[in-house]
């Protein structure tokens, strides 16, 4: 769960799948993308945050045990 004003940094090697997931998920956007080198691999670190519209929407969360 991401706080309405929070940001998250996600590291992935599968860029196409991540970009597709972001496109299909309403309310989040990528604000920064940095390719890094780690042990011969080239993963990308994505910083994501809620969009302005989703920040204004109040959500009431219920623990899964109560769903």
Secondary structure as UniProt FT lines:
FT   TURN            4..5
FT   STRAND          7..12
FT   HELIX           15..24
FT   TURN            26..27
FT   STRAND          28..35
FT   TURN            39..40
FT   STRAND          44..50
FT   HELIX           52..56
FT   HELIX           64..66
//
